[in-house]
Amino acid sequence: MGIHDIPLKTLAGQDTTLGALDGRALLVVNVASKCGLTPQYTGLERLQERYGDRGFSVVGFPCNQFAGQEPGTAEEIQTFCSTTYGVSFPLFEKVDVNGENRHPLYAELTGTADAEGAAGDVQWNFEKFLVGADGSVLGRFRPRTEPEDETLVKAIEAALPS
């Protein structure tokens, strides 16, 4: 089973997969509303606006595993993201990204190494995985890498479908 086939639920609780976004490059991000890195939503939304019509999408996965920084309900998360940051990219149900209850999507993603060659557990909120239009994992960017960091933007541009 590839990344596009892993069962997911939208933030609204509807069954889906990333296959619904097949043919698009994706930036998969574990997000949180009460984190020092939460302002990264601004840069993520700008990436969505800049590249969305070119075959790209940010996809957000709320996660409460890091210091309880995503305690809200699905409705609270949706309201916060839309009213505070104008988020237009897809948000999915709250998931675990590490540990024995790690979501199967993150079980697949965390096998990818970052630029320093380290794979394994997600370090904190706002860790980013770049997935190609074909479902291959192309890169991993640690939480402190800003969404509009030059290295990340170049990787996104290289991943855009032609």
N, C-alpha and C positions, 0 to 999 in steps of 0.2 A: 504494500500500500504506500503510495506517495503522499507528499505533503498536501496535495490538492484533494486527497480522498479521506483525510482524517475527519471524523464527525465533530462538528462544532455546534455551538448555539450562539445566536446573536444575543446582544444585551437584552433584547426584548423577549428572549426565550425561544426563538424559532430555530428549528433544525436547519443546518446548512453545512457547507464545507468551503474551503478556500477555492475549490473548483468553480464556485460561482464567480470568482475573479480570475479564472484561467485566462492565460494570454497576457496578463499584466505582471509587471515587476512589483513586488510587495516589500514594504518595510514593516516587519512584525515587531511590535514594541509592547513590553509589559509596562502598563501605566498605573499611576496612583494619583489621587486627588490631593493628598495631604503630605507631600514630599517636598524637600528642598529643590528637587529637580522638576517638579510639576510645571514650572514655566516653560519647559521644553515643549509643552503642547503648542505654544505659539509657533515655534519653528517647524514642528510636525505639520501643523495646519498650512503653513506657507509652502512646504514641500508638496502637500496635497494639491494646493491651488496651482503651483507652478508646473507640476508634472502630471496631474490627474488626467488631462486630455491627451496625454502622450503615452498612455498605457501603463500608468503607475498608480499605486494606492498605498497609503499608510493603513495598517490594520492594528487596532489597539486591543490589548488583552488586560483588563484590570486584574491586579494581583494584590492580595492583602498579606503576603508572606514577609514583608520587610517592615518591621516595627509597626505593624497594623496601620499602614498609611493609606489603605483603601478600604475603610470600614463600611462604606455606604451600600445601600441597596442598588439594584440595577437602575431604578428610576432616579435615585439621588445622583448616581454617577452620570447618567445621561443628562440630567438637568445641569449639573455642574459643568460638564464638558461643553455643552452647547451654549450656556449663558455666559460662562467665564471666558472661554477660549474660542467660541464659534466653531467647534469641531464639526467637520462635515464628513470625515472618513469613518469607515465602519468600526464599530466597537462590538466586542464579543463578551460572552459571560465571563464573570470573574473566575480565574483559574489559578491553580498552583503551578509554579514554574520549576520548583525544586522539590526534592523529597519523594517519599513513597507514593504520594498522590499526584505526582507531576503529571500534567496533562500530556497525552500522547504527542501532541504537536511539539511541545517543549522537549519531550524525550528525543524527538528527532532533531530539533534545532540545536540542543546543547552539545551534540556531538561535533559541532562545527567549532573550529579554533578561531581565536581572534588574531589580530595582526602580529602579536607576540608568540603565537603558536599554542595558546592555552585554550583548551575546551573545558567542558564540565559545567557545573552549576552556574546559573545566572547570579551575578554579583549583587544587583540591587535593582530598584525600579528604573525603567527607561533604558534597559539594555535593548539593542536593536539588531535584528537579523535581516539581511537583504536576501530576498528570494527571487530568482529569475522567473521569467514568464513561463518557463517549462517546469517550474517547481523545484529546481535545484537551489540549494543554499549557497549563495555566492560570497557571503561575508558576515562577520560578526563585529559589532561596534559596542564597546562597553558603555555603561550608563553616563559617564561624564562627557562622552563624545556628543557635542551639540548636534541637533538635527541638520543644521546648515554648515557644519564643518566641511571644509574643502574636500577632504579625503572621502567623506561619506557622499557628498554631492556628486563627485566624479564617478564614484562606484554606481550610484543611482543612474546617472546619465549613460554609463556604459551598459547598464542592464535593461534600459528601455527597449521595448520591442521595436524592430525596424519597420 
